[in-house]
Amino acid sequence: MAMALPSSSCKQHRLLALALLLVLAMASAKAAAAYLYDDIKLSWGSGCSYFYMDEDVDTLALCLDLSSGSGFSSNASHLYARYDMDIKLVPDNSAGTVATFYLMPDDVPWEYHDEVDFEFLGNATGEPYTIHTNIYVHGAGGREQQFHLWFDPTLDFHTYSIEWNPKYIIFLIDDTPIRAYKNDRARGVPFPTWQSMRVAGSLWDAEEWATQGGRVKTDWSQVPFYAYYRNFRVTPCVPSPGVAWCGDEAPESAWFDQRLDAAALQKVQAENMIYDYCTDHKRFDQTGFPVECTAA
């Protein structure tokens, strides 16, 4: 039996369906193409900072000049999430400059605020960049760890991430963990658990301490300095099956342990860490080490 040919009406319906699918696909693509300036805003500083398109990627150039540094913050805040940003740091002689990527709450008095910091300490030409990390809980910081990078962060963009869940704060570079701060509530370790935080970043001058303890000063003949930020992503925390939200995860749950590559963390810390507050005897021998630095 010969196959019946589709009627003219059937063809029209198919064409209309194809056209509708095309419109929906275009609308979906447009919705997916969120621009960086839709998610973050310049919040302070120099007028030489700007958004621009770099090979079709929306990018923010943060500026430090003779008048001021500059900074941005995200429009949304979250309680427990992973935050990723691609960053390319100040090239050449960046001594004295500090670029940052950090988490900060809104409307919390300074003496009670939580904060999670990535700080990129500039270098004299030919010297390695120093990554400075710190964690503030209830207004108290002093939990510094520092690392030398194993690549030149000024040649290309690299992904810097903060994973914050009820069990860990994990700092990552290109998905490699460099630091993990554990919520050990049973021993009274301070940990941020209730302040929603937004992402912020800045480029500013800290020549009094940033490079070799302040011995190398900012070369102001090189201004303006620029650091570049793009591809900002936020992934809200996902609890284990059957748990309503991450804050309800049981302390004994191993759900968040899967987020931490312990072997990779140990390797980076053995090869690249240059300072750990938990081994600073000069600083703590008289007062005693923080509880998180002592054996469980």
N, C-alpha and C positions, 0 to 999 in steps of 0.2 A: 504494500500500500504506500502510495506517495505521501511524504510528510506535508502537512498543510502549511502554507506560508503565512507568516504573521500579518494580520490586518493592518491597515494604515493607522487605525485608532490605537492598536497595540504598540506600533512603532512610536507614536507620539507620546504614549505613556512612558515608554522606556527612555525616550529623550528627556522628558521632564524629570524622571527619576535620576538620570545621570546628571542633569543640570543641578538638581537639588543637592546631590551628593557633593558636587564640585563646590557649590556655595558653602555648604557646611564644612568641608575640608579647609577652604580658604579662611572661614571665620575661626575655626579651631587653630589654624596656624597663626593667625593674627593674635589670638588670645594667648598662645604659648610664647609669643615673642615679646615678653615683658622687658621693658627698658629699665636700665639701672636707676635712672632718675625717678622712676615710679616707686622704687623700693627704698631708696636712701635720699637724703637731702643734705646739702652743705649747711652746716650749723654755725660755723664761726670762721673768722680769719681772713686771710689775704684774698684780694680780688683777682689774683692771677690763677686761681683754681678753676677748672672747667670740665664739663662733660664733652666727649667727642666720640666719633665712630672710628675704631681701629680695625680695619679689614672686616667690616660689618659686625664688630663686637662693640657694644656700648661700654665706654671706659671713662673713668674719672681720673683726671690728673690733679692730685693734691699738691699744693705749692707752698714753699717756704721762701720768703724774700726778706728784704731789709725791714719791711713794715710789720710782718707777722707770719706765723704759721697758719695752718688751716685744719679744719676737721669736718667730719660728716657723722650722721647717725641714721639708723634705719627708722622707717616709719612705724614698723610693727615691733612689738615685744613679745617674748615667749617665756614660759616656765617649762624648762627642759626641752632641748632641741639640739640638733647639730647645725653648726654655722660654717659655711665654706666661703672663702673669697680668694680669687686669683690676684696675686700682687707681684709687681715688678718694682724693685727698690731703687733708691737713688744711686746712680752710677758714679764712677771715678772717686774723687776725694769727697766722701760724704761724712767725714769726721765731724762730730758735734751734733749731727742731725739724728732724730729719732722718728721713725714711722711706726704707727701702731695699728692694731686690730684687736678689739676687746669688747667685752660685754659689760653693760652698766645699767642699773635700774633707773626708773623715773621717780622723782618726788620722794626719795628716801634721804633723811638727814645723813650727812657725810659720816658721822660717827657710828651709823648703823648699816651703812651700805655694803652690799656685796659687789665683787668685781672680778673678772677673769681677763688677764692681760697677755697678749703677744706684743712685745716691743722689739723693734729691729734697730739695733744701735749701729750708727754709721761707722765707717772705717777710713783710715788713711789709705790712699791708693796702694793696692797690692796686699793689704792686710785682709783677713777674713771678717765678714759680718758676724756680729754677735746677736744671737736670739736670747732675749731676756723674757722670762715668764714669771708671772706672779698671780697669787690668788688672795683676794680680800674676803673676809667673812665677818659680818657685823662690825665693819669699820676697821678691822685689824688685818694688815697685810704682812709683809716680811717673810713670805714663803717663796723666795726667789730660787729659780734654777736657770742656768745660762748654758748655751750651747754655741759651738762654732758650726756653721753650715758646711756641708760636704759638696756644695756647688756654688757657682757665682749667681746670686739672686738678682743681679742687675741686668743679665743678658736676656732673660725671658721671664714669662709669668710662671709662678709656681702656686700651688693650692695650699693655703694655710687654713686649718680647721680647728674648731673647738667643739668637742662632743660633750654635752652636759646632760647627764641623766641622774637619777636618784642614787646611783652607786659610785659613779666616777665623773671626774672632769678629765678629759683626755685631750692633749694638744697633739695635732698631727701636721705633718708636712708631706704633701703629695701622698696622702693616705698612710704614711709611716708614722706611728706614734713616737713622740719624743718624751712625753711626760704623762703620767697618770696620777691623779690625786684621788684617793679613795675615801668614800664616806664611811668612816668607821664609828658610827654613832654609839656603839656599845662602849667604846673607850672614851667618848666625849670629844672626838675629833670635830672641830668646827667645819661645817659644810653648808653651802648655800642651798636652801630648800624652799623658800617662800617668796622671794622677790623676782617677779618677771623682769627679764633684762632684754634690752635692745642692743644691737650691734653698733659700734662706733669705730671710727678710725681718725687718725690725725698725722700730721707731719709738723714737727716743731723743733726748736733749737734747745739742746740740753748740753751745751759744751762744757758746763761745769762738772759733769760726771759721765757723759755717755761714752766717750772714746778713751780707753786706757785710763779710766778713773779721772778724766778731765785733763790729763796731761796734753792731749792733742785737741786744739781748739778748732772751731768752725772757720773755714776759709771763705770769708764773705765776698771775696772777689769772684766766686763761682756762682753766686745767685743769678736767677732763681733755681732752687732745687725742686725736683719733682719726684714723687712716687705715684705709681699707677695701680688702680684698683678696678676689677671687673668680675663678671660672672658670680655675683652674690647669690648664694643659695641658702635656704633654711629648710631643714627637714625635721618636723616636730617629732618628739619622742614617741615611740610605739611600745606599749606594754606587752607583756606575754599574754597568750590566749586566755580569755576568761577574766582578765584584770581590766577594770574600767578605765583607768588612766595611770600614767607612769608613777605618780605619787602614791598610788596604792600598792605598788609592787612590794612584796614581802622582803624584809631585810635579808633573809636567807636565800632568796631567789638567785639563781645563776643566770638569769635571762640576760643581764647586761654584761656578764663576763665575756660573752661572745663578741662584744664590741672591741675588745682589747687583744691585740696581737702581742702577747707577753715576750716572745722570743725577739721580735723586731724591736720592741721597746728596750730590752736589755742590751741589744747590740748597739743601738744609737747612744744610749747612755754611757756604755763602756768606751765608745770611740769618739764621742763628740761633746759630752758634757764637760764644762770647764768650771762650774760652780754649783754647789748644792747646799742650801741653808742647813740641811739635816746633817752635814758633816763639818760645819763651821764651829770648831771648838773654841776659837778665840771669842766668838760672839756669844756662845751659850754655856760655856763651862761654869760661869759664875751663877747664871740664872736658871740653868736647866734647859734641856732641849724641849721644843714643843712636843705635845703628846703624840702627834702623827709621826714624829721622827724616832720614837722609841719602839722597841720590839713589842709585838702583841703578846 
